[in-house]
């Protein structure tokens, strides 16, 4: 009753299987292609900004940037320490991997690596900053020579970065400070001009444990020691550093970043300390990336998916 053309049926079946196989192959190729699609730099970084100590002004600004920029939606600011941040940056640069860190100038990392600040169209990180010297009330009357040296202390970003770089490359903090002083005696003479040498007068300076402030505080301490002072330098967190000066527990600090980084602490304590003005002009904070990254602005980053 029914006459099958077995030859035609075999050809049709073979063609169907070929089409099915082709379809499967196409899907697998598309899947493989999707799997091999490159991640964005933002995704590679797991949408994370590598920060320093919690509470630092640059960290607070980074957290504000995460709230204000659509390109940073879903990002997090990871806090640790300035040393841990520098280590992570160095490892990323060595492997040419993407990384965004909370950065500031002066800092040795700009002398060691090819870095750039990401543009900040919204001005979250502010403009240029000054590093100021703050001393306790009554220091001018109690220890006028120390007061005058601290008042006359002033140097440049290049000065500071040279000391920081020596320390980073293995020189002790004291050795790096002495080396800079030896090579810049003309500047040191300006700081000590009009002062008398003393014998064993005690002076304590405090600083936040950032590479920049380690450099400046050690240099000033060595200059004071050469003038006969018995100097103690004490690292503290940001809040206690300001509090100890304002409460008269220590002589002072050369580590006040204003108006942005320490602005809230200055407002809290300004009535109880003496502002001796800037010891360094042109400081800056912001988000920093290696120059090999394509991003030039915070807006070039990608929000978390």
RABEL-V554649 format. One record per residue. N is the residue number from 1. RES is the residue in one small letter. PSI is psi in whole degrees, -180 to 180 (none if undefined). OMEGA is omega in whole degrees, 0 to 359 (NA if undefined). Layout:
BEGIN
N_RES_PSI_OMEGA / N_RES_PSI_OMEGA
END
This chain:
BEGIN
1_x_-45_180 / 2_x_129_179 / 3_x_109_180 / 4_x_137_172 / 5_x_89_187 / 6_x_-30_181 / 7_x_-46_179 / 8_x_-40_180 / 9_x_-40_178 / 10_x_-41_178 / 11_x_-44_180 / 12_x_-44_180 / 13_x_-42_179 / 14_x_-41_179 / 15_x_-40_179 / 16_x_-44_179 / 17_x_-37_178 / 18_x_-43_180 / 19_x_-41_179 / 20_x_-44_180 / 21_x_-40_179 / 22_x_-40_179 / 23_x_-43_178 / 24_x_-42_180 / 25_x_-41_180 / 26_x_-43_180 / 27_x_-42_181 / 28_x_-40_180 / 29_x_-41_179 / 30_x_-40_179 / 31_x_-44_179 / 32_x_-41_180 / 33_x_-41_179 / 34_x_-37_181 / 35_x_-33_183 / 36_x_-5_181 / 37_x_132_186 / 38_x_141_174 / 39_x_152_173 / 40_x_160_178 / 41_x_-38_180 / 42_x_-41_179 / 43_x_-39_178 / 44_x_-34_179 / 45_x_2_181 / 46_x_31_177 / 47_x_49_184 / 48_x_131_172 / 49_x_127_180 / 50_x_112_185 / 51_x_-172_176 / 52_x_-143_184 / 53_x_137_175 / 54_x_136_180 / 55_x_-15_176 / 56_x_147_183 / 57_x_-41_181 / 58_x_-31_177 / 59_x_-43_178 / 60_x_-40_178 / 61_x_-39_178 / 62_x_-41_178 / 63_x_-36_176 / 64_x_-39_179 / 65_x_-39_178 / 66_x_-35_179 / 67_x_-32_189 / 68_x_-29_184 / 69_x_127_176 / 70_x_-33_181 / 71_x_-15_179 / 72_x_13_179 / 73_x_128_180 / 74_x_-1_178 / 75_x_162_175 / 76_x_151_174 / 77_x_114_180 / 78_x_122_182 / 79_x_145_177 / 80_x_-98_178 / 81_x_165_179 / 82_x_-34_178 / 83_x_-43_179 / 84_x_-39_177 / 85_x_-46_181 / 86_x_-38_178 / 87_x_-46_179 / 88_x_-40_178 / 89_x_-46_180 / 90_x_-42_180 / 91_x_-40_179 / 92_x_-44_180 / 93_x_-41_181 / 94_x_-37_181 / 95_x_5_182 / 96_x_48_178 / 97_x_156_178 / 98_x_144_176 / 99_x_144_172 / 100_x_125_180 / 101_x_156_169 / 102_x_121_186 / 103_x_165_177 / 104_x_157_177 / 105_x_132_11 / 106_x_146_173 / 107_x_143_183 / 108_x_-24_184 / 109_x_-27_179 / 110_x_-24_176 / 111_x_-27_184 / 112_x_-36_184 / 113_x_160_174 / 114_x_102_186 / 115_x_165_176 / 116_x_150_171 / 117_x_140_170 / 118_x_136_178 / 119_x_146_186 / 120_x_76_186 / 121_x_-30_181 / 122_x_-5_178 / 123_x_29_182 / 124_x_-37_184 / 125_x_1_177 / 126_x_-175_180 / 127_x_-148_180 / 128_x_149_177 / 129_x_164_172 / 130_x_148_168 / 131_x_122_187 / 132_x_161_175 / 133_x_129_178 / 134_x_136_178 / 135_x_165_180 / 136_x_155_174 / 137_x_141_178 / 138_x_-8_181 / 139_x_-37_181 / 140_x_-37_179 / 141_x_-41_184 / 142_x_-43_186 / 143_x_72_188 / 144_x_-33_181 / 145_x_-41_176 / 146_x_-43_179 / 147_x_-45_183 / 148_x_-40_178 / 149_x_-45_178 / 150_x_-37_179 / 151_x_-34_184 / 152_x_-5_179 / 153_x_124_178 / 154_x_134_177 / 155_x_-170_186 / 156_x_169_177 / 157_x_-38_178 / 158_x_-40_176 / 159_x_-51_183 / 160_x_-44_183 / 161_x_-31_179 / 162_x_-38_177 / 163_x_-44_180 / 164_x_-42_182 / 165_x_-40_177 / 166_x_-42_179 / 167_x_-45_181 / 168_x_-31_182 / 169_x_11_170 / 170_x_-8_179 / 171_x_145_177 / 172_x_158_181 / 173_x_-42_180 / 174_x_-43_180 / 175_x_-42_180 / 176_x_-40_178 / 177_x_-45_180 / 178_x_-39_179 / 179_x_-45_181 / 180_x_-43_180 / 181_x_-45_180 / 182_x_-37_182 / 183_x_-6_184 / 184_x_44_184 / 185_x_-29_179 / 186_x_-41_178 / 187_x_-42_180 / 188_x_-39_179 / 189_x_-33_177 / 190_x_-35_180 / 191_x_-35_184 / 192_x_-1_183 / 193_x_130_178 / 194_x_5_180 / 195_x_159_177 / 196_x_151_174 / 197_x_150_181 / 198_x_-179_180 / 199_x_97_173 / 200_x_11_178 / 201_x_128_185 / 202_x_136_177 / 203_x_130_175 / 204_x_129_176 / 205_x_146_178 / 206_x_157_180 / 207_x_153_173 / 208_x_144_191 / 209_x_56_173 / 210_x_152_181 / 211_x_-39_181 / 212_x_-44_184 / 213_x_-26_171 / 214_x_-44_181 / 215_x_-53_185 / 216_x_-41_183 / 217_x_-38_178 / 218_x_-38_178 / 219_x_-48_180 / 220_x_-40_179 / 221_x_-43_179 / 222_x_-38_178 / 223_x_-44_178 / 224_x_-40_178 / 225_x_-41_178 / 226_x_-23_178 / 227_x_5_174 / 228_x_4_180 / 229_x_149_172 / 230_x_103_192 / 231_x_134_171 / 232_x_134_174 / 233_x_134_188 / 234_x_120_176 / 235_x_135_179 / 236_x_163_170 / 237_x_166_186 / 238_x_-52_183 / 239_x_-54_178 / 240_x_-32_178 / 241_x_-51_180 / 242_x_-42_182 / 243_x_-41_183 / 244_x_-34_177 / 245_x_-47_183 / 246_x_-33_181 / 247_x_3_175 / 248_x_17_182 / 249_x_-25_181 / 250_x_168_182 / 251_x_-44_182 / 252_x_-165_180 / 253_x_155_176 / 254_x_31_193 / 255_x_27_183 / 256_x_108_180 / 257_x_118_184 / 258_x_153_10 / 259_x_-10_189 / 260_x_-60_192 / 261_x_-48_181 / 262_x_20_185 / 263_x_-43_181 / 264_x_-37_179 / 265_x_-36_177 / 266_x_-46_180 / 267_x_-36_181 / 268_x_-34_189 / 269_x_-1_191 / 270_x_-26_181 / 271_x_-14_187 / 272_x_18_176 / 273_x_173_182 / 274_x_123_180 / 275_x_114_181 / 276_x_6_176 / 277_x_-176_187 / 278_x_135_169 / 279_x_-10_175 / 280_x_131_179 / 281_x_158_172 / 282_x_21_175 / 283_x_161_184 / 284_x_149_173 / 285_x_158_178 / 286_x_-171_175 / 287_x_131_187 / 288_x_140_178 / 289_x_159_173 / 290_x_150_183 / 291_x_-21_180 / 292_x_-13_176 / 293_x_143_183 / 294_x_-26_182 / 295_x_132_176 / 296_x_-15_183 / 297_x_156_174 / 298_x_-32_181 / 299_x_-13_178 / 300_x_-12_178 / 301_x_165_184 / 302_x_138_178 / 303_x_155_178 / 304_x_141_182 / 305_x_none_NA
END
